[in-house]
């Protein structure tokens, strides 16, 4: 069975960061604002390659969010010193904790797919899409 070649690591990484399909480069993969489609509309690549696949994306999103919260708390203590008020100090970290994961998670998912493809290239038949368009039977009218 024919399959697409796995793109180079640099191309995979760029496509992951830009929220594109790592295999074919298709954009607009999200439904609504933050939900990633199950498969690529162009090549048919299934983003969740195995159950629990997106655990790495959740971990990346969590690390980035907690890092930003830590930086905002340290900056807040520095700015508010010596009159550090817990309520004023917690406003920015709370906003980060609410907004950043929702906005960042689709990017983390596509980036995680790209990283996974760097470690485990495409299997035969995993992303056929337009490669087999000419092999599909045409409907006669």
Protein Blocks (a to p, Z undefined) as FASTA:
>chain_A
ZZdddddfklmmmmmmnopafknopahkbghjllccfbdfklopafblbghklmmmmmmm
mmmmmmmmmmmmmmmmmmmpcbdcfklmmmmmmmmmmmmmmmmmmmmmmmmmmmmmmmmc
cdehklnmlmmmmmpccddZZ
